[in-house]
Amino acid sequence: MSVTETIKVKLTAALAPAHLEVVDDSHRHRGHGGWREGGETHFNVEIVSDAFAGKSRIERQRMVHEILAAELADRVHALSIKAKSPAE
């Protein structure tokens, strides 16, 4: 399974998002720190979930980082997160 698909599966299982978009943005970072041949190193995630209700931006990002800890420790170099609750 690709890193993109792994991210989608893990976030969907943990947060049951109303909206989830995962974009592999690695091609824009060719030659920069953390980039690897084959991509799947730099990602943008937009997620909307009830699980974020009442949480600060930092708490939301920590939740996502905890869910994706294995990927962040291995292949993923950079992760941009836009996390919102449905009310936002």
Buried (B, 14 or more C-beta within 10 A) or exposed (E): EEBBEBBBEBBEEBBEBEEBEBEBBBEEBEEEEEBEEEBBBBBBBBBBBEBBEEBEEEEBBBBBEEBBEEBBEEBBBBBEBEBBBEEE
